[in-house]
């Protein structure tokens, strides 16, 4: 069974940083330490990106993308839940 890496992009435009982007980066980075606990052998790659969402409109901030799927109005809880769900699915 091939293990897929998980790519998490987090928008670091001014609006997203004001809404907690750096806390989100730290939260997702912490999953790298826990992946052995879950038995996940893939990589969790965290990238910071400018303007994943609608740059003319801050109503969608905080924006993150997991394996290319954009999540608007994201928070640490929703992003972590999604990533952990992907890890558990891949381990089964």
N, C-alpha and C positions, 0 to 999 in steps of 0.2 A: 504494500500500500504506500503510495507516494504522499508524503507530508507536504502540504502547501504552506509557504510562508504567509505571514499576515503583514500587510503594509497599512500603517495608520498615518494619514497626513492630517496635520492640524494647522488651521489657518492662524497666522500670526500678524494679521493686519491690526491696526490700532484698535479698532472696535472689538475684535476677538480677544486681543490681549487684555483689554479692559474688562471683558466678561469672563476671564479665567483661563485663557489658552495655556499659560505657562503651568498652571496647576494641572491641567489636563495632560500636558506633556509628561510631567512628573508621575502622574497616576499610571499612564500607559507604560512608561519606562519601568515602573515597579513590577509590571507583569513579566518582564524579562527574567526577574529573579524567581518568580513563582512558576514559570512554565515547567520546570522539572517536577514540581509538586503535582501538576496535572498530567505529567507524562507526555507533554508536547515536545516533539523533537524538531519542529520547524523554527524559523526565526520570526521574531516580532520586530519589524522595522518601523521606527518612528521618524517621520520627516516633518519639518516645519515648512510651510508654504505660504506665500502671500496670496491672499484673496482666492480662496476656494469657492466662495459664494458670489453673491451679487455685490460687486464693490461699490455700487452707487447706493446701496441700501443696507443699513446696519441692522434691520429688523430680523435678519436670519442668523445673526451671530449668536453664538459661537458655532463655527462650521468645522466639521471634521469629515474625513473620507476614510472608509475602511475597504481596502482592496478596490478602490475606485468608486464605491457607492457613497455618495455625499449624504451627510446627516446635518441638517440645519437645526438651529436652536439646541445644539448638543450640550451635554454636561458630562462630567466625569462618570457619573453613575450609568448613564445610557451607553456611553462608549465602552466602558469597562464591561458592562453586561454583554454587549454585542461581541467583543473580543473573546471573553471567557466562553461564551456560547460556541464560537467558532473553534476554540481550542478543544473544548469537550467533544464537539462533533467529530473533529479530526482524530481524536484519540480513540474513539469507540471502534 
